């Protein structure tokens, strides 16, 4: 019997070993006498077919695995693409918070640009007594007659009130800027005292009076009557502003300490009374009640020292005005009788 030569196993495909030659050699060596070629052929063919089927199965598995890998990669790619689309979509969506902040900042900047020095000044805390003076009134030089000699840095202060920008290349030092700001406040106050005597100025003060912007009378029997700002002098830096009650016709200090430091010349001695004459419907009736001093429920007699030391100074010294008129009439009669 011819001996079969051993041949190295050949690699078939990727990583698949062809076992046909190895099995043929083993079968030939182990075959007994009388074994025909058919058995070898059948055995070999069977092994070949088994190996071929195995190879086909492995190839199918490889194709299936490769297909699965391909599908997995396609799915991963699809997911990645979808994620990128989602991320892209999120990035494309407008940021509402940022847009809202931009709108707020734009509104603030717009309001800052629209606001004038006059509107800023009258809204300061403590300046509630002031109304806004029309710029047309300030731009008329006739309305400002005589003020240039009363206010330092008059031209600079006037430009600041009217929001006029300084010429290019001209600047003020920090100390000069403070002086100009103080002068602008004084100039505006003196202009305000003249403006509130006009019809437009009185209308602005009327609106404030109706809402009680000037305060209310502290007297109990006036029952919260609205008051008007009044100056005791028309000369600047002479006295601070007071409030005048049209019901009891008396003056009081403002409730706020900030308002109490305002110069009374910025309102003058004329405004409160001219305002009531222009609006007679606002003049209230005098209080029907008056406070009566009592001790243990009894009134204090008029002849006591309590009342002598609390006489009304408007009636003059030496008693009431009525008593003074009586004395003078008696003297006149004596003079006439002596003649």
CORTALIN-V686750 format. One record per backbone hydrogen bond with DSSP energy under -0.5 kcal/mol. CO is the residue of the C=O (numbers start at 1). NH is the residue of the N-H. Records with the same first field share a line. If there is no record, write none. Layout:
BEGIN
CO: NH, NH
END
This chain:
BEGIN
10: 12, 18
11: 13
12: 16
13: 15
15: 17
16: 12
17: 19
19: 23
20: 24
21: 25
22: 26
23: 27
24: 28
25: 29
26: 30
27: 31
32: 35
36: 40
37: 41
38: 42
39: 43
40: 44
41: 45
42: 46
43: 47
44: 48
45: 49
46: 50
47: 51
48: 52
49: 53
50: 54
51: 55
52: 56
53: 57
54: 58
55: 59
56: 60
57: 61
58: 62
59: 63
60: 64
61: 65
62: 66
63: 67
64: 68
65: 69
66: 70
67: 71
68: 72
69: 73
70: 74
71: 75
72: 76
73: 77
74: 78
75: 79
76: 80
77: 81
78: 82
79: 83
80: 84
81: 85
82: 86
83: 87
84: 88
85: 89
86: 90
87: 91
88: 92
89: 93
94: 96
95: 99
96: 100
97: 101
98: 102
99: 103
100: 104
101: 105
102: 106
103: 107
104: 108
105: 109
106: 110
107: 111
108: 112
109: 113
110: 114
111: 115
116: 120
117: 121
118: 122
119: 123
121: 124
124: 127
127: 130
134: 138
135: 139
136: 140
137: 140
139: 141
140: 143
141: 144
142: 145
144: 147
147: 150, 151
151: 154
153: 157
154: 158
155: 159
156: 160
157: 161
158: 162
159: 164
160: 163
163: 165
167: 170
169: 171
173: 177
174: 178
175: 179
176: 180
177: 181
178: 182
179: 183
180: 184
181: 185
182: 186
183: 187
184: 188
185: 189
186: 190
187: 191
188: 192
189: 193
190: 194
191: 195
192: 196
194: 197
195: 198, 201
198: 202
199: 203
200: 204
201: 205
202: 206
203: 207
204: 208
205: 209
206: 210
207: 211
208: 213
209: 212
212: 215
215: 227
219: 222, 224
220: 223
225: 217
226: 246
228: 244
230: 242
235: 238
239: 264
242: 230
243: 252
244: 228, 246
245: 249, 250
250: 245
252: 243
256: 260
257: 261
258: 261
259: 262
262: 241
263: 266
264: 267, 268
267: 271
268: 231
270: 274
271: 275
272: 276
273: 277
274: 278
275: 279
277: 280
279: 282
280: 283
282: 284
293: 300
295: 298
298: 295
301: 304
304: 307, 308
305: 309
307: 310
308: 311
311: 313
312: 315
313: 316
320: 324
321: 325
322: 326
323: 327
324: 328
325: 329
326: 330
327: 331
328: 332
329: 333
330: 334
331: 335
332: 336
333: 337
334: 338
335: 339
END
